Amino acid sequence: MKENVYILEPLFGRMLSPFEQFLRRATAGGIILMSVTVATLLLANSPWGQFLHDFWEQRAGIGIGGFRVEMTLHHWVNEGLMALFFLLVGLELKREVLVGELSSLREAVLPVVAAVGGMVVPAILYILVNRDGVEAKGWGIPMATDIAFSLGILVLLSWRIPKSLIVFLAALAIADDLGAVLLIALYYSTSLDIGALKGALAILAVLALLNRGGIRHPLPYGVMGMALWLVLLHSGIHATVAGVLLAFFIPARPVFTPVEFEQRLDHLQETLRYEVEDPEACLQPLKCPVMATVAQNVEKSAKAVQSPLQRMEHHLSPWVTFVVIPLFALSNAGVNFSNMEVSRVLGQPVTWGIVLGLVLGKFAGVSGFSWFAVKCGFARLPSGVCWHHLVGVAWLAGIGFTMSLFINELAFDDPGMAIQAKVGILLASLLAGTIGVAWLLAVASAGKDDDPSPP
């Protein structure tokens, strides 16, 4: 079997594991997200800034008969397309819990504890600065870590750091995403519609029956997912939560086991070998119906050995990374600095609460809670990782772009406060990313990779 792998590699390139594909996507997504963010800021501060704002405030709707859903383009992105982002987050979370870095209790303790610290401490710092009034609603904004930006930066530094550090940050960011989803569902929801919630529970029951009944075709899950989104849109719970709920019901077991898949391939290979009467004819596929039949069966078998969860994550990932997230940044990251007094905005408690939370709060929470867990024997550092590495990751965790901007849209109806929050998010992410990169490069240059002691 190994010989076949070596033969295939020169022809098709090295085969990548799902986690390696995830890291490549995160790196590319981080670069594209950064480019779109810079372009959006430049456009917002150009003569076309007002056009950009007016464009996203246009209303659009879809409907059948008397039923119609109508929102601004901005809300279609935030409540519609972002449901796909949350679906991908849910699929990644489920995979990590079943077979990934969160599947083993001992391995999961450290990233989960670090994620909890990275949510609790930033929220506390924000509340200390914004104790009363409408401003206090923004306490959830500095709790989130942007997985694309932070992982993208860390992967670019992979030649200077242990590989297990990247795995740790990925697990931390996914656990952090779960916390953000729970926050959105429990706190940033409006008054609840009991009838709509009953409808959502009925749809979830149907999804459970589909899962337990062994239905693995994506179409029924897609139809029920759309119905769940529509119901939650009118329920008071943010509609994007439908993506995470749907992910939990996507089957994780394939039709074929790996052994059955191998046996199936052997059978198809024998069929091709003994039923082809004229091997020369197979040089022209149209003249060799047996080969076409075998190829179709190989394709079906390859799909059957992959779980629906894997297939959906694989197909959805590029769309979310290269379409949904850039569109979200384009519609939410625009800040027109020419229309504001920058010094006044920078002095607002909302801005400083977010900056303190993301930069200092994330650093203190991730590193402090991690140190406590290891010191008490609850967890252990990943292989090859020392405390200086973990401190660098704690700084990078303060990059809170996508999810922070999303929570900002839910927290503040006042455009002025929303702008203050955006400025805080952008400034904090820039500071945290710069400090994190500088720290990790300095540690590598100083040769502290093997120092196990706390900084």
Secondary structure as UniProt FT lines:
FT   HELIX           2..12
FT   HELIX           18..44
FT   TURN            47..48
FT   HELIX           49..56
FT   STRAND          59..64
FT   TURN            65..66
FT   STRAND          67..72
FT   HELIX           73..75
FT   HELIX           76..81
FT   HELIX           82..99
FT   TURN            101..102
FT   HELIX           105..129
FT   HELIX           134..143
FT   HELIX           147..156
FT   HELIX           158..160
FT   HELIX           163..186
FT   HELIX           194..212
FT   TURN            213..214
FT   HELIX           218..233
FT   TURN            234..235
FT   TURN            239..240
FT   HELIX           241..249
FT   HELIX           258..275
FT   HELIX           279..283
FT   HELIX           285..287
FT   HELIX           289..304
FT   HELIX           308..319
FT   HELIX           320..324
FT   HELIX           325..332
FT   HELIX           337..339
FT   HELIX           342..346
FT   HELIX           349..355
FT   HELIX           356..361
FT   HELIX           362..375
FT   TURN            376..377
FT   TURN            383..384
FT   HELIX           387..396
FT   TURN            397..398
FT   HELIX           402..411
FT   HELIX           415..446
FT   TURN            449..450
//
